[in-house]
Amino acid sequence: MSVNGRVPSGRVFLVLVWLAAAVPLAVILVSGGGTDRFGAARAAIHATYVGALLWYLARSGRSLAHLPASPLGRAAESRRGRIATAAAAVALCLTGLLEPGLVLLVFAASALIILVAWGRQVTGRAVLLGLAVSALAFSTGGLAFWRHGFVAKPMLAFALVAVPFMFVAGALLVTRTGLGAVRVLDASPAEAGRSLARGFLLFVPLALANAAGPARPGLTWVTAWWQPVVLPVWSATVEETIFRMLPVCLLFALARPVLRHALAAAGVAVLFSAATFGLAHGQTVGNLLGAGLGYGLPLAVVFVWRDWEHAVGAHYATNFAPWVMALLAS
């Protein structure tokens, strides 16, 4: 379906909703940014845009019907295999919901098992990129967070060590499941850059909504113009590896032989990623709904129907705006 046979109507609709969300959110940000004086209006606009974005991504993305019926191999299609994968999927979901702190160790252990099982499929390019992602994240935001205590040091150390092999394992799962893509591995740098930019643009309204919320105290150390530019790199690259690429594909691979329908398995995986992401920000209903469904859900969907770079660009935008506000307030 198109408008005048040229521009897809879904894209026109999203642009209109994007403008209808971004403009009032910008006004809210200027009028009461950091105070959440217009909290109800901000939440309503946020939810409306998330709904429109999810609809657009699913409508314009590729069909999931062709995805492999058993990403883990033929053994998972047997009765015993389906029972084993179902048990593993349930255990993973329960761990993520009940023990959010432990689930990261489960993700890391799963990544190591995948690398042992599929070690022959690992490429040198994937290893180098995994190391590069970890080094980039730590040298930008990681060092500053370590120095100022913004992120717990054990989490920073975990990310520094675990991200390289979780990235490689996640890339293997992307190939086996057919979910999403990793452009830095299978396309040109230019294509990866375009995906980053598109993800950033898609999430501008959500970035404005995030910046217009209550200001986080204790950010007086943000005083240089370049800090809002580099600090979001850590969360964008690390969290889109450990909360999106790896767990979404992992749970999809476990659920696919049991649920049969690819869309149902993808839905479970996306909701799982959103829930663990929200609870990682604090084990409260507010974080589950706000960080989880408000940001984690659209980030997981943009990964599934687009690629990892879209999710990284989107996550960067979401955190860039609040860091700018912190700089202006210091």
Number of C-alpha atoms within 10 A of each C-alpha: 9 11 11 8 8 8 11 13 15 18 16 13 13 18 14 12 17 21 14 15 23 22 13 17 27 18 13 23 23 11 14 16 23 21 13 20 16 16 15 10 14 23 17 12 20 22 17 15 23 20 13 15 22 16 15 16 20 16 13 13 14 14 12 17 10 9 16 17 20 21 23 19 13 11 11 22 18 11 11 11 18 20 15 15 21 20 14 15 22 15 12 19 21 14 17 23 19 13 15 20 17 11 20 22 13 15 20 22 14 17 25 18 13 19 19 12 10 13 13 8 9 15 12 10 12 19 16 12 16 22 20 14 20 23 17 18 25 23 15 17 23 28 15 18 17 17 10 12 10 13 14 11 14 10 14 20 13 13 23 20 15 23 26 23 20 27 26 27 30 26 24 23 25 24 14 18 21 17 25 25 21 21 20 17 14 10 11 10 12 11 14 20 16 15 23 23 17 16 26 23 17 20 27 22 27 30 26 28 27 28 26 28 21 15 18 10 8 11 15 10 12 20 14 11 11 11 19 21 18 19 24 24 26 25 19 23 23 26 18 28 28 22 23 31 29 25 30 31 30 26 24 27 30 26 27 30 27 21 17 12 15 23 16 15 21 24 16 20 28 26 20 27 29 28 24 29 27 28 24 22 15 15 16 12 12 14 18 23 17 19 22 25 22 22 24 27 25 24 28 31 27 27 27 30 21 22 23 30 29 32 32 29 26 31 27 27 28 25 22 25 22 25 22 17 18 22 19 12 13 12
